[in-house]
Amino acid sequence: MTNEEQNSGITFGQRYGYALGEFGFTFILMFLAYYMLYFLTDIAMIPADTAALVYSICQWVEVITILIIGVVIDKVRMKRNRYSPWLIIGSAVSTVGIFISFTKMPISNYAVYGVVFIISYTLCYTGYNAMWIGYRSLLGVLGKSSDDRLRLATATAQMSTFSALLFSYLGTKILIKLIDVKNIYGLFSLALGVIMILCMFIVKKIVNPYDKPLELIPAEADGEHKKNEKMSIGETVKGYLSCLTKPMVLTIFAVGFRTSISTTISTLMIYYMTYVIGSTAGLSYYMILNTAASLLATFLVPLIHKKMEKLLMWRLSAVGNIVTLLCTYFFAKTTLSFMILLAVNQIFLSIGGSMITVFISDVADYNDKVRHIDAHAFSFSFGALSLNLAQIIGSIVASYGLVIIGYNAADPHPEQYADGISFILTIATSICVLIALIFYHFYDLTEDRMKEIEKM
């Protein structure tokens, strides 16, 4: 046993066994991030303005479904385990939804196609959010302290990076090589869903002994817990909305604006490779380099954390994002320099990203022990809004950015979009990070304060 394990309440096996779930669903996230909008515009051949609307609505679908699922998980009483059953239920439903979404349908009317896609995507993300909230809620079950949660979060970030590396190397090559296979996007998404389900089965086996059934109903903001009694709809809504404390609101917007750059960059990258560089073959190399940068960041986080507390790490890495994005726009004159600068940007982004679930878990503890709001699953739902908000902001910047520059997939002279795509990919994203820094300037759940809260 290592010194780290002796000082921790969790073992190496528990950390990376739990992190296997992240390995499984990262394939789905990578696929959606890099190919969803491209599938709508260049495979389904939906006009850019219609595709932008469909893409944006899908992001709102994620927000609505995650709030509903948060309520469901807090209210539904499972017989043996509280959270782990949702890993299997959610991943199975999500797999069905994503397969339908990426199966090219013989529908000629663009509006009808868009509606059908939104419906199937709703099914996909309802399942995904059920799995995600159950999975993230287990972070607090395994990690009893903020330090343990950071160790778990670091392990999940590492496994996510390994998954992304595999997707970067194999995923893009499979899609390029089998592009002529009928319904390749649908079949590929189905395969990714099956991988996610298998990983969640393993995670469930690992966490089951620790995931005890518990009946919890959100408490009122005044601290009076209400257990095992019926509440009116108004009381229930009030109880859940009380989770929106100051630290929660700041986390939602700070993480949302900063993480949005990942959505914007990944969405536009295939367009950049196609219309600026002139070949999608470079996408695989970009993804591999970016993933390697993310992997490096996961090993840097524990080392940096020994020197500074996580809130300062988050703020300084955000400044690093702004600097590298501006340098990319003004100084990246070659494909190599472009990829290197964005890889450095990814290191900073991953350092901040590795702490997102820790911040959300800290806020959930703050809500529970300081504000006496006993609704962890719903707190994670609100915390997940930061990631949903990131996708909304990122998709708006990317999709409507394409509309503003007049993008048209059928244009015989696509090189005219190069400058516009570069501007959106760098300057617009750096502005989003700056907004995030302003929000988190007012966040005050430092590590010292969390240690005091943990003793309450």
C-alpha positions in Angstrom: 0.0 0.0 0.0 1.4 3.4 -1.0 1.7 6.4 1.5 -1.1 8.1 -0.4 -3.4 5.1 0.1 -2.5 5.0 3.9 -3.5 8.6 4.2 -6.7 8.1 2.1 -9.9 6.3 2.7 -9.9 4.7 -0.7 -7.6 2.2 -2.4 -5.9 2.2 -5.8 -8.4 -0.5 -7.0 -11.4 1.5 -5.9 -10.1 4.7 -7.5 -9.5 3.1 -10.9 -12.4 0.7 -10.7 -14.7 3.7 -10.2 -12.9 5.5 -13.0 -13.6 2.7 -15.4 -17.1 4.3 -15.8 -15.5 7.5 -17.2 -13.5 5.4 -19.6 -16.8 3.9 -20.9 -18.9 7.0 -21.5 -16.0 9.2 -22.8 -16.3 7.4 -26.1 -19.9 8.6 -26.4 -18.9 12.2 -25.4 -16.0 12.3 -28.0 -18.3 11.0 -30.7 -21.0 13.6 -30.0 -18.5 16.5 -29.6 -16.7 15.9 -32.9 -19.4 14.5 -35.1 -22.9 15.6 -34.1 -23.0 18.9 -35.9 -21.0 17.5 -38.8 -23.5 14.6 -39.1 -26.4 17.0 -39.3 -24.8 19.3 -41.9 -22.7 17.0 -44.0 -24.2 13.5 -43.6 -27.9 14.2 -43.1 -27.4 17.3 -45.4 -29.5 19.6 -43.2 -28.9 23.3 -44.0 -26.6 25.1 -41.5 -29.3 27.4 -40.0 -31.7 24.4 -39.4 -28.8 22.3 -38.1 -27.8 25.1 -35.7 -31.3 25.3 -34.4 -31.5 21.5 -33.9 -28.1 21.5 -32.3 -29.0 24.3 -29.9 -32.3 22.7 -28.9 -30.5 19.5 -28.1 -28.3 21.3 -25.6 -31.5 22.6 -23.9 -32.8 19.1 -23.9 -29.8 18.1 -21.8 -30.5 20.8 -19.3 -34.2 19.9 -18.9 -33.6 16.2 -18.6 -30.9 16.4 -16.1 -33.0 18.5 -13.7 -35.9 16.0 -14.0 -33.6 13.0 -13.6 -32.1 14.6 -10.5 -35.5 14.8 -8.9 -36.3 11.2 -9.9 -33.1 9.8 -8.4 -33.6 11.6 -5.1 -37.3 10.5 -4.9 -37.2 7.0 -6.2 -36.4 4.4 -3.6 -34.3 1.5 -4.8 -34.4 -1.6 -2.7 -30.7 -2.5 -2.5 -28.7 0.4 -3.7 -29.4 4.1 -4.0 -27.3 5.2 -7.1 -25.7 2.2 -8.8 -28.9 0.8 -10.5 -29.0 4.0 -12.5 -25.7 3.2 -14.1 -27.2 0.3 -16.0 -30.7 1.7 -16.6 -29.3 5.0 -17.9 -26.5 3.6 -20.1 -28.9 1.1 -21.8 -31.5 3.8 -22.6 -28.8 6.2 -23.8 -27.4 3.5 -26.2 -30.8 3.0 -27.8 -31.3 6.8 -28.2 -27.9 7.5 -29.8 -28.3 4.6 -32.2 -31.6 6.0 -33.5 -30.1 9.6 -33.6 -27.2 8.6 -35.8 -29.1 6.3 -38.1 -29.6 8.3 -41.3 -33.3 8.4 -41.9 -35.1 8.6 -45.3 -36.8 11.9 -44.5 -36.6 14.6 -47.1 -38.2 17.4 -45.1 -35.5 19.1 -43.1 -37.9 20.3 -40.3 -39.4 16.8 -39.8 -35.9 15.3 -39.8 -34.9 17.8 -37.1 -37.9 17.0 -34.9 -37.2 13.3 -35.1 -33.5 13.8 -34.3 -34.4 15.9 -31.3 -36.8 13.3 -30.0 -34.3 10.5 -30.3 -31.6 12.7 -28.8 -33.9 13.4 -25.9 -34.1 9.6 -25.3 -30.3 9.4 -25.6 -29.6 12.1 -23.1 -32.3 11.2 -20.6 -30.6 7.9 -20.3 -27.1 9.4 -20.2 -28.0 11.9 -17.5 -29.6 9.2 -15.3 -26.3 7.3 -15.6 -24.2 10.4 -15.1 -25.9 11.6 -12.0 -25.9 8.2 -10.5 -22.2 7.8 -11.3 -21.2 11.3 -10.0 -23.2 10.9 -6.8 -21.1 7.8 -6.1 -18.1 10.1 -5.8 -19.3 11.2 -2.4 -20.1 7.6 -1.4 -16.5 6.4 -2.1 -14.7 9.7 -1.2 -15.5 10.9 2.2 -13.1 13.9 2.2 -12.3 16.6 -0.4 -8.8 15.1 -0.8 -10.2 11.7 -1.5 -12.6 13.1 -4.1 -9.8 14.9 -5.8 -7.9 11.5 -6.0 -11.1 9.9 -7.5 -11.5 12.9 -9.9 -7.9 12.6 -11.0 -8.3 8.9 -11.7 -11.4 9.4 -13.7 -9.7 12.2 -15.7 -6.8 9.8 -16.5 -9.2 7.0 -17.6 -11.2 9.5 -19.6 -8.0 10.6 -21.3 -7.0 7.0 -22.2 -10.5 6.5 -23.6 -10.2 9.7 -25.7 -6.7 8.6 -26.9 -8.2 5.3 -28.2 -11.0 7.2 -29.8 -8.6 9.7 -31.4 -6.4 6.9 -32.8 -9.0 4.3 -33.8 -12.4 6.1 -33.9 -11.6 8.6 -36.6 -9.8 6.0 -38.7 -12.7 3.6 -38.5 -15.2 6.2 -39.6 -13.0 7.3 -42.5 -12.2 3.7 -43.6 -15.8 2.5 -43.4 -17.5 5.7 -44.6 -19.1 3.9 -47.5 -20.7 1.3 -45.2 -24.5 1.8 -44.9 -25.5 3.5 -41.6 -21.9 3.5 -40.4 -22.6 6.4 -38.0 -25.5 4.5 -36.4 -23.6 1.2 -36.1 -20.5 3.0 -34.7 -22.6 4.8 -32.0 -24.2 1.5 -31.1 -20.8 -0.1 -30.5 -19.8 2.8 -28.3 -23.0 2.4 -26.3 -22.3 -1.3 -25.7 -18.8 -0.4 -24.4 -20.4 2.1 -22.0 -22.9 -0.5 -20.7 -20.2 -3.1 -20.1 -18.0 -0.6 -18.2 -21.0 0.4 -16.0 -21.7 -3.2 -15.1 -18.2 -3.5 -13.8 -18.4 -0.2 -11.8 -21.7 -1.3 -10.3 -20.1 -4.5 -9.0 -17.3 -2.5 -7.4 -19.5 0.2 -5.7 -22.5 -1.9 -4.6 -21.0 -2.8 -1.2 -20.7 0.9 -0.4 -23.9 2.2 -2.1 -26.5 1.7 0.6 -30.2 2.5 0.1 -31.2 5.7 1.6 -34.5 7.6 1.7 -33.8 11.3 1.5 -36.1 14.2 0.8 -34.8 17.7 0.2 -34.8 19.8 3.3 -36.1 23.4 3.5 -33.6 26.2 3.5 -34.3 26.8 7.2 -32.6 23.4 8.0 -35.6 21.3 9.0 -35.2 17.9 7.4 -38.3 16.2 6.1 -38.0 12.5 5.9 -40.5 9.9 4.9 -43.4 12.4 4.7 -45.3 13.6 1.8 -44.7 17.1 0.5 -46.8 19.2 -1.8 -45.5 20.0 -5.3 -44.8 23.6 -4.1 -42.8 22.5 -1.1 -40.8 20.0 -3.2 -40.0 22.6 -5.8 -39.0 25.1 -3.1 -36.8 22.5 -1.4 -35.0 21.7 -4.6 -34.5 25.3 -5.7 -32.9 25.9 -2.3 -29.9 24.0 -3.7 -29.1 27.1 -5.8 -26.9 28.6 -3.2 -24.3 31.2 -4.0 -21.4 28.7 -4.4 -23.6 26.6 -6.7 -24.7 29.5 -8.9 -21.1 30.7 -9.2 -19.9 27.1 -10.1 -22.6 26.7 -12.7 -21.6 29.9 -14.6 -17.9 29.8 -14.1 -17.5 26.2 -15.1 -20.1 26.6 -17.8 -18.4 29.5 -19.6 -14.9 28.1 -19.3 -15.7 24.5 -20.3 -17.7 25.9 -23.3 -14.5 26.4 -25.2 -14.0 22.6 -25.3 -17.4 22.3 -27.1 -16.7 25.1 -29.5 -13.2 23.9 -30.4 -14.1 20.3 -30.8 -17.2 21.2 -32.9 -15.3 23.4 -35.2 -12.2 21.3 -35.5 -13.5 19.1 -38.3 -14.5 22.3 -40.2 -11.1 23.8 -39.6 -9.4 20.6 -40.8 -11.6 20.4 -43.9 -11.7 24.0 -45.0 -8.6 25.6 -43.5 -6.0 22.8 -43.7 -7.8 21.0 -46.5 -7.8 17.4 -45.2 -9.7 15.6 -42.4 -6.7 13.3 -42.0 -5.1 15.8 -39.6 -8.1 15.5 -37.2 -6.8 12.2 -35.9 -3.4 13.6 -35.2 -4.9 16.7 -33.5 -7.1 14.4 -31.3 -4.1 12.2 -30.3 -2.0 15.3 -29.5 -4.8 16.9 -27.6 -5.5 13.7 -25.7 -1.9 13.3 -24.8 -1.9 16.8 -23.4 -5.0 15.9 -21.3 -3.2 12.8 -20.0 -0.2 14.9 -19.1 -2.4 17.2 -17.2 -3.9 14.4 -15.1 -0.4 13.6 -13.8 0.4 17.3 -13.2 -2.7 18.0 -11.1 -1.5 16.0 -8.0 1.9 17.5 -8.2 0.6 21.1 -8.5 -1.9 20.5 -5.8 0.9 19.9 -3.3 2.0 23.4 -3.9 -1.3 25.3 -4.2 -4.9 24.8 -3.4 -7.3 23.8 -6.1 -9.2 27.1 -6.4 -6.0 28.9 -7.2 -5.0 26.1 -9.7 -8.3 26.6 -11.4 -7.9 30.4 -11.8 -4.3 30.3 -12.9 -5.0 27.6 -15.5 -7.9 29.7 -16.8 -5.5 32.5 -17.4 -3.3 30.0 -19.3 -6.3 29.2 -21.5 -6.7 32.9 -22.5 -3.0 33.4 -23.2 -2.7 30.3 -25.4 -5.9 31.0 -27.3 -4.8 34.5 -28.2 -1.3 33.3 -29.2 -3.0 30.7 -31.4 -5.0 33.4 -33.3 -2.1 35.9 -33.7 1.0 33.7 -34.0 0.0 30.2 -35.2 0.9 30.4 -38.9 1.5 26.7 -39.5 -0.5 23.6 -38.8 2.1 22.3 -36.4 2.2 25.6 -34.4 -1.6 25.6 -34.3 -1.8 22.0 -33.0 1.0 22.6 -30.4 -0.7 25.8 -29.0 -4.1 24.1 -28.8 -2.4 21.2 -27.0 -1.0 23.6 -24.4 -4.4 25.1 -24.1 -5.8 21.6 -23.5 -3.4 21.1 -20.6 -4.7 24.2 -18.9 -8.3 23.2 -19.6 -7.8 19.7 -18.3 -6.2 21.0 -15.1 -9.3 23.0 -14.4 -11.6 20.3 -15.7 -10.2 17.7 -13.3 -11.6 19.8 -10.4 -15.1 20.2 -11.7 -16.6 17.2 -9.9 -14.7 18.1 -6.8 -16.1 21.6 -6.7 -19.7 20.2 -7.3 -19.2 17.7 -4.5 -17.9 20.4 -2.2 -20.9 22.5 -2.9 -23.2 19.5 -2.2 -21.5 19.1 1.2 -21.8 22.8 1.8 -25.5 22.7 1.0 -26.0 19.6 3.3 -23.9 20.6 6.3 -24.1 24.4 6.3 -27.5 25.1 4.6 -29.0 21.8 5.7 -30.3 20.9 2.2 -30.1 17.2 2.1 -30.5 16.4 -1.7 -27.1 15.3 -3.0 -28.4 13.9 -6.3 -30.2 17.1 -7.1 -27.2 19.1 -6.1 -25.2 17.1 -8.6 -28.0 17.9 -11.1 -27.5 21.6 -10.6 -23.8 21.1 -10.7 -24.1 19.3 -13.9 -25.9 22.3 -15.3 -22.4 23.9 -15.5 -21.5 21.2 -18.1 -24.9 21.6 -19.9 -24.5 25.3 -19.9 -21.0 24.8 -21.4 -22.5 22.8 -24.2 -25.2 25.4 -24.8 -22.7 28.3 -24.9 -20.2 26.3 -26.9 -22.8 25.1 -29.4 -24.2 28.6 -29.8 -20.8 30.1 -30.4 -19.9 27.3 -32.9 -23.2 26.8 -34.7 -24.4 30.3 -34.9 -20.8 31.4 -35.6 -21.0 29.3 -38.8 -24.3 31.0 -39.6 -22.9 34.5 -39.1 -19.9 33.8 -41.4 -22.4 32.4 -44.0 -21.2 28.8 -44.0 -22.7 26.6 -46.7 -21.5 23.0 -47.2 -22.4 23.1 -50.9 -20.3 26.3 -51.5 -17.7 25.6 -54.3 -15.3 28.0 -52.6 -15.1 27.0 -48.9 -11.8 28.7 -48.4 -13.6 31.9 -47.8 -14.7 30.6 -44.3 -11.2 30.0 -43.0 -10.7 33.4 -41.3 -14.1 33.3 -39.7 -13.6 29.8 -38.3 -10.2 30.7 -36.9 -11.7 33.8 -35.1 -14.6 31.8 -33.6 -12.2 29.0 -32.5 -9.8 31.4 -30.6 -11.0 34.9 -29.9 -14.6 34.0 -29.1 -13.5 31.2 -26.8 -11.0 33.4 -24.9 -13.8 35.8 -24.1 -15.8 32.9 -22.6 -12.9 32.0 -20.3 -12.5 35.6 -19.2 -16.2 35.7 -18.2 -15.6 32.5 -16.2 -12.8 34.0 -14.3 -15.0 36.9 -13.3 -17.6 34.6 -11.8 -15.1 32.5 -9.9 -13.5 35.5 -8.4 -16.4 35.5 -5.9 -16.3 31.8 -5.1 -15.1 31.3 -1.5 -15.2 27.5 -0.7 -11.5 27.2 -0.2 -9.8 24.0 1.0 -9.5 25.4 4.5 -13.2 26.3 4.7 -14.1 22.8 3.3 -12.0 21.2 6.1 -14.0 23.1 8.6 -17.3 22.1 6.9 -16.3 18.4 6.9 -15.9 18.5 10.7 -19.4 19.7 11.2 
